[in-house]
Amino acid sequence: MTAHQSLLPPGWKRPRGYANGVAVTGRMVFTAGVVGWDTEERFVAPDLAGQFRQILVNTLAILAEGGAGPEHIVRMTWYVTSRDEYLASLPAIGEAYRDLIGKNFPAMAVVEVVALVEAEARIEIETIAVVPDAG
């Protein structure tokens, strides 16, 4: 069940793969910046696309601890170390996103940064989910 509404002003072109804005009510669940390592804090892949898939797995595990699923995600901020690698990885990113998140398109931002604290990290993502109020 989801209780969020995508916000699209009249006349605006619908964004592809995200929403310009989202209106929600319910209990908020937040993740910290999540990177693409496993439970032993070992990176599962050297590339952005491989790390992205693991980030989604990690994010969904964290959200589940708060009673949220992929359908409850309303906001994501992605930090990438290379715009070029991000753009080249879009087909694999899209596939992983569809496999793990499905057709939920939250408000998103992608920001290129010089580096991340974890030297091997190519991408880090913060997520906000909202679990609808019961009833």
Salt bridges, closest charged atoms under 4 A:
ASP38 OD2 - ARG42 NH2 3.43
GLU71 OE2 - HIS72 NE2 3.63
GLU85 OE1 - ARG122 NH2 2.44
ASP99 OD2 - ARG53 NH2 2.99
